[in-house]
Amino acid sequence: MFLEYFIWGAWYVTMNTYMVTNLNASGKEVGYAYMALAIATMISPFFVGMIADRYFSAQKVMGVLHLVGAATLYLATQTSDIYVFIALVLFYSLLYMPTIALSNSVAFGQMSDPGKQFPLVRMFGTVGWIVSGLLIGYLLIEKTANTFYIAAAASVALGIYSFMLPDTPPKGKSETSAMGTEAFVLFRNRSYLVFFISAILICIPLSFYYGLANLFLNEAGMENAAGKMIYGQASEAIFILAIPLLLRRIGVKNMLLLGMTAWVLRYILFAYGDSGANIWMLYAGIILHGVCYDFFFVTGYMYTENRAGEKIKSAAQGLFTFATYGVGMVIGTLFSGYVADFYTENGIRQWQPIWMVPVYIAAAVMLYFVLAFRDKKPV
């Protein structure tokens, strides 16, 4: 788990800065590169569910994908053509994204009580992401190809190590579809449909953070931006512990509203923050990542599982992931790239109006949710 998420954190966070610095990428082109991961998220369930799970041991597939992925990451640094780079990022993403589900399968396959044991194991993934950010920040390499070399080296290590993991044999044909279409019955519940639509739309502001935040912080003059951005992952690890307590006290609607309010507040802080007297705004915007992500998406996964029930819960989670990290992020990454270009004059990005766009979107989604969501059943 540590290596799995170390790899992702090493190249993903700073890719926007690398592309602008070394490939003279536009906002639209940065958006295309980040969209590649969203497309891979939509496709990977089909690969895992229809091929890997049925015919091959999970740890062997994971090993091969990481070894080929390492070579792809290296090749991505050898081109100066922006569209070749984007194509390689897409190919790498198609290799990497299935390994998340496969790593979970390997872990679950060795556990006697996954409900108690998995959270601790998965926590090492968050630690891996944090360590990659600290390392890149400490080495001051976020604008260079070295971030990809570090990710490639870790991918080789995990690829080899995967073959040493306990055997996790194929499961055979799944009872549910790869996309989770069995969960469409949940849409008969009007409030769940409202939540589902809100979740897709809130991925548009989320895309602005993933696709533009590191570039913005560097251009705003924040030193060691990649190292500072790990505060967001640290807050994610802390705030997730508060969810069970708050969920019982304030309910799912208020939890989701807190998450959406945090989106609005975060981008206002980015819009008006700077590296001078208002640098605290930049730090606060980074730290709010924990509230933004945990209170909306983690609560959303819990809400989905509760409403789905035992028979279709796997299909429901698959559908929720496909819709948000797939469809929602594809829309969001494209849109954020176009917005960044629209507010760029003579190569200089006007960050205040750029950040105000996700403020308005998040506020509109929040208003829609307040007016339309009526579910009072406890989670």
N, C-alpha and C positions, 0 to 999 in steps of 0.2 A: 504493500500500500504506500509506503514511504517513497519508493522509487517510482511507482505509477504516477503519483501526483507531483513529484519533484520534476519529472520530465515535462509535464504539461505547464507547470508554473514557470519553468526555465525559459521557454520560448514564447509563450502565448501573451504574457503581460506586456512585454517590451517589443513585440513584433511591429506595432504601429510606429514606434520611434525608429526602429531599424529600417523600415520601409521608406519613411520620409527622408532619413539621413543618407541612406546608401543607394536607394533606388529612385529618389525624387518622386515618390508616390503621391498622388492626389488623395483627397479624402474619399472619393468614390472608389479608388483602387484599394485603399486600406479596408474599406467596407467589403469589397469583393473577397479579400483574403480572410476576413473574419467570418464572412458568410460561408466560406468553405467548411468550417467546423460545424456550422448549423446544418448544412446539407448532409454532412457525414453523420450527424446525430439522427437525422431522419432515415438514413439508409442502414446504419449499423444494426438496428434491431432485426432487420430482415436477414442480414448475414449471420448474426448470432442465433436467431431463432430457427432459421430455415436450413443452415449449413453447419455451423460450428457445434451447436447443441445436439444435433442429430447424428453426426458422423465422426467427430474427432474429440479427443481428450482436450479439455479446456486449457490446461497448462501448456500443451504442445502448440496449439494454435496461437496462444498468447506469446510464446517464445518466438515463433516464426514472424508474427506481425511486428514485434518490437525490433527484431534484427533487420528486417526490410525497412522498417520505419527509421532506424538509425541512419541507414544509407541515404534515405530520402531527405532527411534533415540536412545531411552534409551537402548533398547535391543542390539544395535550395540556396546555399551560400555561394555557390560557384557561378551563379547566373546574374547578369546585370539587366536582363529583360524582365520587366515587371510582370508580364502575363505568364511567362514561363515560371516565375517564382510563385505566382498565385496558383498555377496548375499543380506545382509540386506540393504546395501547402494543402490543396484539396486532396491530392493522392495520399499525403501523409495522414491527414485527418481521417480518411477512409480506413487507413490501417490502424490508427490509434483508438478511435472511439469504441470499436468493438471490445478492446482490451479492458475497458472499464467494467462492462458486464461480465466478461470472462474472469477478471480478478475477483469480482464479487462471488461468482460461481465457485471458484477454487476455495475462497474463504468459507462460504456457507457449507461446502462439502466436507469440511474438516471440523465443523462445530457441532457440539451436542445441544447447545442452547443459543442459537443465533441472536435471539432477541436481547440477551444479556451480553454475549461475547462480541458481536459484530461492531457495536459502537466504539469500543476501545480500539479494535483493530483498524477501523475506518479513520479514527482520529489521527493515526500516523500518516494518512494521506494529507490531511490539513497541515500537519507538521512538515511533511515533505515540500508542500507548496511554499510554506513560510521560509524554510531553509534555502530553497532555490532563490527566492527574492532577496534574502539577506546576503547570500553569496554573490549574486550578480551586483547588488548595490555596493558591497564591500570592495569588489574588484573593479568597480566603475566601468563596466563593459556593456551597459544596456543599449548603447548605440551601435555595437559591433556584432560581427558574426559569431563571436565567442559564445553568445547565449545559445546559439544553435549547436555549437560544438559540445557544450556542456550537456545539453539535452540529448544529443546523439550518443555521447559516452555513457550516460545513464541508461539510455535505451538499449545499448549493447549489453550492459551489465544485467539489466532486467531480463533481456532476451535469453541470455545464457542461464541466469538463475531460474527462469521459468521452467526449464527442463528438469530442474532438481526439486521442484515442488511436488507434493503428494499427488498421485494420479487422481484426476477428476474425470471419469469416463463420460462419454456422450449420454444424454438423457433420452434420446429417441424423439419421436414426434411429440410436439407440444399440443396441449389441449386448447391453447388460445392462439390467436393470430399474432404475428409479429408486431402489428401496429396497434393491437388492443381494441379492435372494432367491437368486440363483445361488450365493451363498456359504454357503448352509445346509449344504452338504456338509462344511464345516469342523467341524460339530458331531458328526461321526462320531468325531472325535478327542476322547476324554474330557477330556483336560487343557485343550484349547482351549475346550471347553464350560464347564469350571470357571472359566477365566479370563474368559470372556464374561459369565457370571453375576456374578462378582466385580466386573467393570467397571461393570455396571449398578447394583449395590448400593453401590459406593463413590461413585457420583454423589449419593447422599443426603447424606453428609458434605460433598461439594463444594458442594451447594446451600446449606448453612448458611453457608458462606463468602461466596458471591456475594450471597445474599439478606440477610444480617444483619451482616456484618463492619463495613461503614462506619457503620451505625447504632450498633453496639456501641462502636466506638472513639470516636465522638462522645460517647455517653452515659458512657463511661468517663473522659472528660475529656482525651483526646489532642488536642492542638492540631494543626490542619492535617491531619486524618486522611486526606483524599483524597490529599494530597501524600505522606504517609508510606506509603500503600498501594502506591505505585509501586515500593517496594523489592521487593515480591512479583514484579512483572513483571521488574525488573532481575535478581533471583535466577533467574527462569525462563530469561532469556537466557544467564546464566552457566552454570547447571547443565546446560543442554542440550548444552554443549560436552563435558561429562564422560561423556555416555552411551556414545559408541562405545568409549572406553577401558574403562570399568567393565563394559560388557556382555560384552566379550571375557574379562575377568578373573574376574567373579563369576557370570555367567550370567543368563538372563532371570528365573528364579524369584526369585533373591536381589535383583535389581533391582526387581521388582514388590513384593517384601516390604519393601524399604527405603522405597518410596513409601508403602505402607500404614502402616508404622510412623511415618512423618512425619505422616500424617493424625492418628493417635492423639496424638502428642506436641504437635502444633500446637494442638489443641483443649484439651488439659490446660493449656497455657500461657495460652490465652485465658481459661479458667475461673478461673485463680488470679492472673492479671495485673491490674494497676491502673495508674493514671497517677502513682502515687507511687513508692515504693521498688521496686516490681515492674514498672515500665514496660518494663524490658528484656524481660520475658516477652511483652509485646504486640509489640515489635519482632521478637523471635525468631519468634513465631507468623506474622507477616507474611512474614518472609524465608523461612520454610519452604515458602512457596507454590511456590517453584521445584522443590524436592525432591518435594513432593506431586504436582504436575502432571507434571513432566518424567519422573520415574522410573516413574510408573504409566502415564500416558496416552501420552506420546511413545514410551516403550518398548513400550506396548501396540499402537500403530500399526505399529511396526517388526516386532513379533512376528506381528501379523495379516498383514502383507504377506509375511513370510517363509513362513508356513504356507500362504498362499493360492496362491502361485505366480503366474506371468505371466498365465494365462488369466482368472482371476477376482479379481485383486488389486484392481481398481477397485470391483467389486461388494462385496468383503470390507470395504474401507475405508468404503464407503457404508453397509453394514449396521452396522458398528461405531459410526459416527457417529450413525446413526439410533437405535440402542439406547441409547447413553450420553447424548449431548447432547439426545436426544429423549425416549425412554421414561424413562431414569434420572433426568433432570432434572425431568420432569413430576412423577414420584413424589416426588422430593426437595424441590422447591419447595413443593408442597402440604404435605408433612409438616413441613418446617421452620417454615412459617407457623403451623401448628396448635400445634407445640411452643412457639413464642414466645408465643402467646396463653395457653397452659396455664400458663406460668410468669410471667404478668403479673398483678399485684395492684394495684388502684387506679391503673392507668396506669404502674406502675413494673415494668420487666422485671427478673427475677431471672436475671442472666446466667450465674452459675456453673452452676446445674442445666440451663440451656438448652444450654451448651457441652458438658456432660458427656454429653448424648444422642448427638451424633455421635462422641464418644470410644467409647462402648459399641458403636455400629454398626460403626465402622471396625475395632475390635478383634475383633468377631464375624466380619466379612468376612475379616480377616487369618487368624483361626484356621481358618475353612473352607478358605481357600486353601492354607494350610500342610498340612492333612490330606489334601486332595483332589487338588492339582496334582502331576503326576508327570512332566511333559515334561522330558527331559534333553537333547533335541536342541539343538545350538547355534544361535544366531540369527546 
